[in-house]
Amino acid sequence: MSWDFSTEPEFEKKLEWMRRFMHDEVYPLEVLDVDEGGFTRAIRPLREEVKRQKLWATHLPPELGGQGYGQVKLGLMHEIEGASVWGPIVFGNQAPDSGNSEILAHFGTDEQKKRWLYPLLDGKIRSAFSMTEPNTAGSDPTLLSTTAELQGDEWVINGHKWFTSNGMIADFLIAMVVTEPEADSYERASMIIVPADAPGLKRLRNIPTLGGEHERFGYGHSEIVYENVRVPSANVLGERGQGFLIAQARLGPGRIHHCMRWLGQARRAFDMLCERALQREAFGKKLASHQTIQNWIADSAAEMQAARLMTLHAAWMIDTQGASAARKEISLIKFFGAKVLHDVIDRAIQIHGSLGFSADLPLEEMYRHARAARIYDGPDEVHRVSVARQILAGYQAPKGMWPREHIPTRREAARRKFAALLEAATTDA
């Protein structure tokens, strides 16, 4: 089977425009010391320019204001945007809004789209995704304990969530809750839209994390308590019990976007690594002349290229065969890409020494955020288990006590196979 990640020249021009725009307009936002109002004013003209370039919310179909790009093209764009934490916000596809908008686009009713999706796409409101709980293992979502009971024409929600992305600033939340407690493990949960001003919804705090300072203006990971929160029965997304199905539709492509954003971050760290190697001298020669540094550069380049090709392959599989056919490839890139991100940033810090450890460079912040990549959207260990199980499903245990490649057994089989020829050769001799 041939693999084709190629894109047309017209799209390449869009990518080149994005690179210049990110460098000239978005990177400066990282060091801009303003309040939220000032930041909003700073990004408003940038967003308008993105819309003029027809690059706003490109993850959505054209009828919703997107471009209908497939995952390969989206991945290439996310690689550029992901080099800065503010890139996705300027381009209208920041998490969790991008994933939530996809859910609403694919599973929402006309009324839900009118009330929540269209204002979200216009940047007039913000959303949160509320799934993880402090009292159940995030790696096993079948253990979810937050419940929603249908009483008359209302859902009554009770439970405790945390790491609800952007929960403190959201205008509405999409909550993953148990609505079918007697159903099979993966058919118990549903997704329900919860307005942020619903009585009983308590937004306790943004949880301090290793990520730290960039989570300004209320962005962050929130702790939420639902105490008899009542919402209309019409607020359920899709069908009852479809929560896991919807989650997988949301998370599969989302992992492609994450991995390509990580590559954008890794490339930026790699650039700093190479520039420092040529700039700094030690022991009478440039750092670039030392073999250890050369190894770091070569290893980083190889690992980034491998991660990039693996991610584009997974994106191509989604485009051509659907997300379900790419489950193994998506899990592979999730844990492999997270390690590449960490290792490249780590080497960049090391070559800069104390400067790399300081906040005078963006590397220390990139390093802190890179650690979270091994946890969110499924921890590395779960993805490794998933990959191994899918691979092993294609194998069978050899019969008998010996491995299939056991040489004495193979030698005896070969003698039987060629017995007649060997006997004829002996007779002719």
C-alpha positions in Angstrom: 0.0 0.0 0.0 1.3 3.4 -0.9 1.3 6.3 1.5 0.7 9.8 0.2 1.2 12.8 2.5 1.7 15.3 -0.3 -0.1 18.6 -0.5 -0.7 21.0 -3.4 1.4 24.1 -3.9 -1.5 26.4 -3.0 -1.6 24.8 0.4 2.1 25.1 0.8 1.8 28.9 0.3 -0.7 29.0 3.2 1.8 27.1 5.4 4.5 29.6 4.5 2.2 32.5 5.4 1.5 30.9 8.7 5.2 30.5 9.5 5.8 34.2 8.9 2.7 35.2 10.7 3.6 33.1 13.8 7.1 34.5 13.9 6.2 38.1 13.3 2.9 38.4 15.1 2.3 35.6 17.5 5.7 34.9 19.2 5.8 38.5 20.5 2.6 37.8 22.5 4.5 35.4 24.7 6.5 38.2 26.3 3.7 40.9 26.3 3.0 42.0 29.9 -0.6 43.0 29.8 -3.9 42.2 31.5 -6.6 40.1 29.9 -8.2 43.2 28.3 -5.0 44.3 26.7 -4.3 40.7 25.5 -7.8 40.5 24.0 -7.2 43.8 22.1 -3.8 42.6 20.9 -5.1 39.4 19.4 -8.3 40.8 17.9 -6.7 42.1 14.7 -4.6 39.0 14.4 -7.7 36.8 14.5 -9.3 39.1 11.9 -6.3 38.6 9.6 -6.4 34.8 10.1 -10.1 34.9 9.0 -9.2 37.0 6.0 -6.7 34.3 5.0 -9.4 31.7 5.5 -7.4 29.9 8.1 -9.8 30.3 11.1 -11.2 27.2 12.8 -9.9 25.0 9.9 -10.8 21.8 11.8 -14.5 22.3 10.9 -16.4 21.7 7.6 -17.0 24.7 5.3 -20.7 25.0 6.2 -19.5 25.9 9.8 -16.9 28.4 8.7 -13.9 26.0 8.4 -12.1 24.8 5.4 -12.9 21.1 5.4 -9.2 20.1 5.6 -8.4 16.5 6.3 -6.2 15.5 9.2 -2.9 15.6 7.2 -3.4 19.2 6.3 -4.6 20.0 9.8 -1.6 18.3 11.2 0.8 20.4 9.1 -0.9 23.5 10.3 -0.9 22.5 13.9 2.8 21.9 13.7 3.3 25.6 12.9 0.7 26.9 15.4 1.9 24.7 18.2 5.3 26.4 18.3 3.6 28.9 20.6 1.0 28.4 23.3 -0.9 31.4 21.9 -0.9 30.1 18.3 -4.1 27.9 18.5 -6.0 30.8 20.2 -5.1 33.2 17.4 -6.1 30.6 14.8 -9.4 29.6 16.5 -8.7 26.0 17.3 -7.5 26.0 20.9 -8.3 23.1 23.2 -10.8 22.4 24.5 -12.9 24.6 22.3 -11.8 22.9 19.1 -12.8 19.4 20.3 -16.0 20.7 21.8 -17.0 22.4 18.6 -16.4 19.2 16.7 -18.6 17.3 19.1 -21.4 19.9 18.7 -20.9 19.9 14.9 -21.2 16.2 14.6 -23.6 15.2 17.4 -25.4 18.4 18.3 -29.0 19.2 17.5 -29.9 22.3 15.5 -30.9 24.1 18.7 -27.7 23.1 20.4 -25.6 24.4 17.5 -27.5 27.7 17.4 -27.1 28.3 21.2 -23.6 27.0 21.7 -21.7 26.1 18.6 -22.0 29.2 16.5 -21.2 31.7 19.3 -18.2 29.4 20.2 -16.9 29.6 16.6 -17.3 33.4 16.6 -15.2 33.6 19.7 -18.1 35.2 21.7 -18.2 32.4 24.3 -15.8 29.8 25.7 -16.2 26.2 26.7 -14.9 23.5 29.0 -14.6 19.7 28.9 -15.4 18.0 32.2 -14.5 14.4 32.4 -11.6 13.6 34.8 -12.5 12.9 38.5 -10.2 13.1 41.6 -11.7 9.9 43.1 -11.5 7.6 40.0 -8.6 6.6 37.8 -8.4 8.8 34.8 -6.7 5.9 32.9 -9.9 3.9 33.2 -12.9 6.1 32.3 -15.3 3.2 32.8 -15.0 4.0 36.5 -16.6 7.5 36.2 -18.8 8.2 39.2 -20.5 11.5 38.4 -24.1 10.8 37.7 -27.0 12.4 35.9 -30.5 11.2 36.7 -33.5 12.1 34.5 -36.2 13.6 36.6 -39.1 14.8 34.5 -37.7 16.9 31.7 -34.4 17.7 33.5 -31.2 16.0 34.2 -30.0 16.2 37.8 -26.2 16.0 37.9 -24.1 15.1 41.0 -20.4 14.5 41.2 -16.9 15.9 41.6 -14.7 16.7 38.6 -11.2 18.2 38.3 -8.8 19.1 35.5 -11.8 20.4 33.7 -10.0 22.4 31.0 -10.9 26.1 31.2 -13.7 25.5 33.7 -13.2 28.8 35.5 -13.8 30.9 32.4 -16.2 28.8 30.4 -19.7 29.8 29.4 -20.7 26.2 29.2 -19.2 22.8 30.0 -19.6 19.5 28.3 -19.7 16.9 31.1 -19.2 13.2 30.8 -21.6 11.6 33.3 -23.1 8.2 34.1 -26.8 8.1 32.8 -27.1 4.4 32.3 -25.7 2.8 35.5 -26.9 -0.7 34.6 -25.6 -0.8 31.0 -22.3 -2.3 29.8 -19.1 -0.6 30.9 -18.7 1.5 27.7 -22.4 2.3 27.4 -23.0 3.8 30.8 -21.9 7.4 30.1 -23.4 10.3 28.2 -22.3 13.8 27.4 -24.4 16.7 28.6 -24.1 20.4 28.0 -24.1 22.3 31.3 -24.4 26.2 31.3 -21.8 27.7 33.6 -24.5 29.6 35.4 -26.6 26.5 36.2 -27.6 26.5 39.9 -25.5 24.0 41.9 -22.5 24.2 39.6 -19.6 25.2 41.9 -16.3 26.2 40.3 -13.8 25.9 43.1 -10.4 26.8 41.7 -7.9 26.5 39.0 -5.5 23.7 40.2 -1.9 24.9 40.5 0.2 22.6 38.2 3.8 22.1 37.0 2.7 24.0 33.9 2.6 27.2 35.9 2.7 30.8 34.8 1.3 30.7 31.2 -2.1 29.7 32.4 -3.1 33.3 32.7 -6.4 35.1 32.2 -8.3 32.1 33.8 -7.0 29.5 31.4 -6.1 26.3 33.3 -7.4 23.1 34.8 -10.4 23.6 37.2 -12.0 21.7 40.0 -15.7 21.6 39.7 -18.5 20.2 42.0 -21.9 19.4 40.7 -24.6 19.5 43.4 -28.0 18.8 42.1 -27.3 20.7 39.0 -30.4 20.8 36.8 -30.3 21.2 33.0 -32.9 20.5 30.4 -33.2 16.9 29.1 -32.6 18.3 25.6 -29.0 19.1 26.7 -27.7 15.6 26.1 -25.4 15.3 23.1 -26.1 12.5 20.7 -27.9 9.5 22.2 -27.9 8.4 25.8 -25.1 6.0 26.5 -23.0 7.3 23.5 -20.5 9.2 25.7 -17.5 6.9 25.0 -18.3 6.8 21.3 -18.4 10.6 21.2 -15.2 10.8 23.3 -13.3 8.6 20.9 -14.5 10.7 17.9 -13.2 13.8 19.7 -9.9 12.4 21.0 -8.6 10.5 18.0 -8.1 13.5 15.7 -7.3 15.6 18.8 -4.2 13.4 19.4 -3.0 14.1 15.9 -3.2 17.8 16.6 -1.4 17.5 20.0 1.4 15.5 18.4 2.0 17.9 15.6 1.9 20.8 18.1 4.5 19.0 20.1 6.6 18.8 17.0 6.3 22.5 16.6 7.6 23.0 20.1 10.3 20.5 19.6 11.5 22.2 16.4 11.7 25.5 18.2 13.8 23.9 21.0 15.9 22.2 18.3 16.6 25.5 16.6 17.8 26.9 19.9 20.0 23.9 20.4 21.7 24.3 17.0 22.1 28.0 17.3 23.7 27.7 20.8 26.0 25.0 19.4 27.3 27.5 16.8 27.4 30.4 19.2 29.1 29.1 22.4 32.7 28.0 22.8 34.2 25.7 25.4 37.6 24.0 25.7 39.0 25.9 22.7 36.3 25.2 20.2 32.6 25.7 19.4 30.2 23.4 21.1 29.2 22.2 17.7 32.6 20.6 17.3 32.2 18.4 20.3 31.0 14.9 19.6 28.4 14.8 22.4 26.7 17.9 21.0 26.8 16.4 17.5 25.1 13.3 18.9 22.4 15.4 20.5 21.7 17.2 17.2 21.6 14.0 15.1 19.5 12.1 17.6 17.0 15.0 17.9 16.7 15.3 14.1 16.1 11.6 13.7 13.6 11.4 16.5 11.6 14.4 15.3 11.6 13.1 11.7 10.4 9.7 12.9 7.6 11.3 15.1 6.6 13.5 12.2 6.3 10.7 9.7 4.4 8.5 12.2 2.0 11.3 13.0 1.4 12.1 9.3 0.9 8.4 8.6 -1.8 8.2 11.4 -3.4 11.4 10.0 -3.4 9.9 6.5 -5.0 6.7 7.9 -7.8 8.8 9.5 -8.4 10.6 6.2 -8.5 7.5 4.1 -9.9 4.8 6.5 -11.4 6.6 9.5 -10.3 7.1 13.1 -11.2 3.6 14.2 -8.8 2.1 11.6 -6.0 4.2 13.0 -6.3 3.3 16.7 -2.9 1.6 16.9 -1.2 4.4 14.9 -2.8 7.1 17.1 -1.6 5.3 20.3 1.9 4.9 18.9 2.4 8.6 18.2 0.9 9.6 21.5 3.6 8.0 23.7 6.4 8.2 21.2 5.8 11.9 20.4 5.6 12.8 24.0 9.0 11.4 24.7 10.5 13.1 21.6 9.2 16.4 22.8 10.7 15.9 26.3 14.1 14.7 25.1 14.6 17.5 22.5 13.8 20.2 25.0 15.9 18.5 27.6 19.0 18.6 25.3 18.3 22.2 24.4 18.3 23.1 28.1 21.5 21.2 28.7 23.4 23.0 26.0 22.4 26.3 27.4 23.4 25.4 30.9 22.3 27.8 33.6 20.7 30.1 31.0 18.5 27.2 29.8 17.5 26.5 33.4 16.5 30.1 33.9 13.3 31.9 32.8 15.3 34.1 30.5 14.6 31.5 27.8 11.3 29.8 27.0 12.9 26.4 27.4 12.1 25.9 31.1 8.4 26.7 30.5 8.4 24.3 27.5 10.0 21.6 29.6 7.3 21.9 32.3 4.5 21.7 29.9 6.1 18.8 28.0 5.8 16.6 31.2 2.0 16.8 31.0 2.1 15.3 27.5 2.7 11.9 29.0 -0.5 12.1 31.0 -3.4 14.0 29.2 -5.5 12.3 26.5 -4.5 9.0 28.0 -1.2 8.2 29.9 1.7 6.6 28.0 1.1 3.3 29.8 -2.4 2.9 28.6 -1.4 3.7 25.0 1.4 1.2 25.2 -1.0 -1.5 26.4 -3.4 -0.7 23.6 -0.6 -0.9 21.0 0.7 -4.2 22.4 -2.7 -5.8 22.5 -3.5 -4.8 18.9 -0.2 -6.1 17.7 -0.4 -9.4 19.6 -3.9 -10.0 18.2 -2.2 -10.6 14.8 -0.1 -13.5 16.2 -0.6 -17.0 17.4 1.5 -19.1 19.8 3.6 -21.7 18.0 2.6 -25.3 18.5 4.8 -27.5 20.7 7.5 -26.5 23.0 10.0 -24.8 20.6 9.9 -21.3 19.1 8.9 -21.1 15.4 12.5 -20.2 14.4 14.1 -23.1 16.4 17.0 -24.1 14.2 17.2 -27.8 14.9 13.4 -28.2 14.2 13.8 -26.2 11.0 16.8 -28.2 10.0 14.8 -31.4 10.3 11.9 -30.0 8.4 14.2 -28.8 5.7 15.7 -32.3 5.4 12.3 -33.8 4.9 11.3 -31.1 2.4 14.4 -31.7 0.2 14.8 -35.4 0.9 14.1 -36.5 -2.6 16.4 -34.0 -4.2 19.2 -34.8 -1.7 18.7 -38.5 -2.4 18.9 -37.9 -6.1 22.0 -35.8 -5.8 23.6 -38.6 -3.7 22.6 -41.2 -6.3 24.0 -39.1 -9.2 27.2 -38.6 -7.4 
